[in-house]
Amino acid sequence: MATPLVAGLAVAAAALAGRYSIQAWNAYKARPIVPRMRKFYEGGFQPTMTRREAALILGVRETVNAEKVKEAHKRVMVANHPDAGGSHYLASKINEAKDILSGKTKGGTTALKSHQSGCQ
């Protein structure tokens, strides 16, 4: 008499476990796709910023269009804005990266000239 009871409880437990696993799988498939965090560039800044370094700062490719540069600049600047506790130095580097990638300045030449004129 105990054997059918134990068998019935085992079947009920297996059914509940199966039901729970199906619900969990459906919830897993329906979750929104969130891009995984990429590892950011772990290095110092070069004396004159290149297109490669500017692209690394903004997290885009070197050959990206102006609209993507604008979006990436906004995203990075929101996270590092000086009014929100960010660094003024980082904000200036982010702005310089945007200028280089959007073609407003050549890679680092204006920063170098301004630095040299200030040192003399």
C-alpha positions as YAML, in Angstrom:
chain: A
units: angstrom
residues:
- id: 1
  name: MET
  ca: [0.00, 0.00, 0.00]
- id: 2
  name: ALA
  ca: [2.88, 2.38, 0.62]
- id: 3
  name: THR
  ca: [4.47, 1.66, -2.76]
- id: 4
  name: PRO
  ca: [1.62, 3.14, -4.89]
- id: 5
  name: LEU
  ca: [1.56, 6.22, -2.63]
- id: 6
  name: VAL
  ca: [5.29, 6.80, -3.03]
- id: 7
  name: ALA
  ca: [5.04, 6.23, -6.79]
- id: 8
  name: GLY
  ca: [2.17, 8.72, -7.02]
- id: 9
  name: LEU
  ca: [4.11, 11.35, -5.08]
- id: 10
  name: ALA
  ca: [7.13, 10.81, -7.33]
- id: 11
  name: VAL
  ca: [5.02, 11.26, -10.47]
- id: 12
  name: ALA
  ca: [3.41, 14.40, -9.03]
- id: 13
  name: ALA
  ca: [6.83, 15.84, -8.10]
- id: 14
  name: ALA
  ca: [8.18, 15.10, -11.59]
- id: 15
  name: ALA
  ca: [5.13, 16.77, -13.17]
- id: 16
  name: LEU
  ca: [5.52, 19.89, -11.03]
- id: 17
  name: ALA
  ca: [9.26, 20.07, -11.76]
- id: 18
  name: GLY
  ca: [8.57, 19.72, -15.48]
- id: 19
  name: ARG
  ca: [5.92, 22.43, -15.37]
- id: 20
  name: TYR
  ca: [8.24, 24.79, -13.49]
- id: 21
  name: SER
  ca: [11.10, 24.16, -15.92]
- id: 22
  name: ILE
  ca: [8.85, 24.84, -18.95]
- id: 23
  name: GLN
  ca: [7.67, 28.13, -17.39]
- id: 24
  name: ALA
  ca: [11.27, 29.11, -16.59]
- id: 25
  name: TRP
  ca: [12.39, 28.31, -20.16]
- id: 26
  name: ASN
  ca: [9.57, 30.40, -21.66]
- id: 27
  name: ALA
  ca: [10.43, 33.32, -19.37]
- id: 28
  name: TYR
  ca: [14.10, 33.00, -20.37]
- id: 29
  name: LYS
  ca: [13.23, 33.08, -24.09]
- id: 30
  name: ALA
  ca: [10.90, 36.09, -23.67]
- id: 31
  name: ARG
  ca: [13.42, 38.29, -21.84]
- id: 32
  name: PRO
  ca: [14.59, 41.43, -23.66]
- id: 33
  name: ILE
  ca: [17.93, 41.19, -25.41]
- id: 34
  name: VAL
  ca: [20.45, 43.28, -23.51]
- id: 35
  name: PRO
  ca: [23.85, 43.78, -25.09]
- id: 36
  name: ARG
  ca: [26.64, 42.42, -22.98]
- id: 37
  name: MET
  ca: [29.04, 44.91, -21.52]
- id: 38
  name: ARG
  ca: [32.24, 45.12, -23.48]
- id: 39
  name: LYS
  ca: [35.56, 45.54, -21.81]
- id: 40
  name: PHE
  ca: [36.65, 49.13, -22.21]
- id: 41
  name: TYR
  ca: [40.06, 50.33, -23.30]
- id: 42
  name: GLU
  ca: [42.45, 50.09, -20.37]
- id: 43
  name: GLY
  ca: [45.20, 52.49, -21.25]
- id: 44
  name: GLY
  ca: [46.33, 56.03, -20.87]
- id: 45
  name: PHE
  ca: [45.86, 58.74, -23.44]
- id: 46
  name: GLN
  ca: [48.41, 59.28, -26.18]
- id: 47
  name: PRO
  ca: [50.04, 62.74, -26.44]
- id: 48
  name: THR
  ca: [48.21, 63.39, -29.72]
- id: 49
  name: MET
  ca: [44.89, 61.67, -30.22]
- id: 50
  name: THR
  ca: [44.58, 59.44, -33.26]
- id: 51
  name: ARG
  ca: [41.43, 58.23, -34.98]
- id: 52
  name: ARG
  ca: [42.01, 54.80, -33.43]
- id: 53
  name: GLU
  ca: [42.17, 56.22, -29.91]
- id: 54
  name: ALA
  ca: [39.13, 58.43, -30.55]
- id: 55
  name: ALA
  ca: [37.18, 55.37, -31.71]
- id: 56
  name: LEU
  ca: [38.24, 53.45, -28.60]
- id: 57
  name: ILE
  ca: [37.12, 56.30, -26.34]
- id: 58
  name: LEU
  ca: [33.67, 56.49, -27.93]
- id: 59
  name: GLY
  ca: [33.33, 52.74, -28.36]
- id: 60
  name: VAL
  ca: [32.76, 52.83, -32.13]
- id: 61
  name: ARG
  ca: [34.69, 51.84, -35.25]
- id: 62
  name: GLU
  ca: [37.08, 54.25, -36.92]
- id: 63
  name: THR
  ca: [35.00, 54.34, -40.12]
- id: 64
  name: VAL
  ca: [31.64, 55.11, -38.51]
- id: 65
  name: ASN
  ca: [29.23, 57.73, -39.86]
- id: 66
  name: ALA
  ca: [28.59, 61.09, -38.17]
- id: 67
  name: GLU
  ca: [25.21, 60.06, -36.74]
- id: 68
  name: LYS
  ca: [26.72, 57.09, -34.88]
- id: 69
  name: VAL
  ca: [29.52, 59.32, -33.59]
- id: 70
  name: LYS
  ca: [26.92, 61.74, -32.25]
- id: 71
  name: GLU
  ca: [24.98, 58.93, -30.51]
- id: 72
  name: ALA
  ca: [28.13, 57.42, -29.02]
- id: 73
  name: HIS
  ca: [29.32, 60.84, -27.83]
- id: 74
  name: LYS
  ca: [26.02, 61.48, -26.09]
- id: 75
  name: ARG
  ca: [26.04, 58.06, -24.41]
- id: 76
  name: VAL
  ca: [29.61, 58.40, -23.13]
- id: 77
  name: MET
  ca: [29.21, 62.04, -22.14]
- id: 78
  name: VAL
  ca: [26.10, 61.33, -20.07]
- id: 79
  name: ALA
  ca: [28.13, 58.81, -18.06]
- id: 80
  name: ASN
  ca: [31.14, 61.13, -17.61]
- id: 81
  name: HIS
  ca: [29.72, 64.66, -17.57]
- id: 82
  name: PRO
  ca: [31.42, 66.99, -15.05]
- id: 83
  name: ASP
  ca: [28.06, 68.26, -13.75]
- id: 84
  name: ALA
  ca: [27.15, 64.68, -12.82]
- id: 85
  name: GLY
  ca: [30.39, 64.00, -10.94]
- id: 86
  name: GLY
  ca: [32.59, 63.18, -13.93]
- id: 87
  name: SER
  ca: [36.01, 64.53, -14.72]
- id: 88
  name: HIS
  ca: [36.61, 67.72, -16.73]
- id: 89
  name: TYR
  ca: [39.67, 66.07, -18.28]
- id: 90
  name: LEU
  ca: [37.70, 63.04, -19.45]
- id: 91
  name: ALA
  ca: [34.95, 65.27, -20.81]
- id: 92
  name: SER
  ca: [37.50, 67.22, -22.84]
- id: 93
  name: LYS
  ca: [38.97, 63.97, -24.20]
- id: 94
  name: ILE
  ca: [35.50, 62.73, -25.14]
- id: 95
  name: ASN
  ca: [34.76, 65.99, -26.95]
- id: 96
  name: GLU
  ca: [38.13, 65.82, -28.71]
- id: 97
  name: ALA
  ca: [37.37, 62.25, -29.81]
- id: 98
  name: LYS
  ca: [34.02, 63.37, -31.24]
- id: 99
  name: ASP
  ca: [35.68, 66.23, -33.12]
- id: 100
  name: ILE
  ca: [38.32, 63.94, -34.63]
- id: 101
  name: LEU
  ca: [35.86, 61.27, -35.73]
- id: 102
  name: SER
  ca: [33.38, 63.77, -37.14]
- id: 103
  name: GLY
  ca: [36.17, 65.45, -39.13]
- id: 104
  name: LYS
  ca: [36.12, 68.83, -37.40]
- id: 105
  name: THR
  ca: [39.81, 68.53, -36.46]
- id: 106
  name: LYS
  ca: [42.66, 66.44, -37.72]
- id: 107
  name: GLY
  ca: [44.08, 63.80, -35.41]
- id: 108
  name: GLY
  ca: [45.65, 65.75, -32.57]
- id: 109
  name: THR
  ca: [47.30, 68.57, -34.54]
- id: 110
  name: THR
  ca: [45.21, 71.36, -32.99]
- id: 111
  name: ALA
  ca: [45.75, 70.07, -29.47]
- id: 112
  name: LEU
  ca: [49.50, 69.84, -30.04]
- id: 113
  name: LYS
  ca: [49.72, 73.38, -31.51]
- id: 114
  name: SER
  ca: [47.71, 74.85, -28.64]
- id: 115
  name: HIS
  ca: [49.86, 72.99, -26.13]
- id: 116
  name: GLN
  ca: [53.08, 74.19, -27.78]
- id: 117
  name: SER
  ca: [51.91, 77.80, -27.96]
- id: 118
  name: GLY
  ca: [50.95, 77.69, -24.28]
- id: 119
  name: CYS
  ca: [54.35, 76.35, -23.28]
- id: 120
  name: GLN
  ca: [56.40, 79.07, -24.99]
...
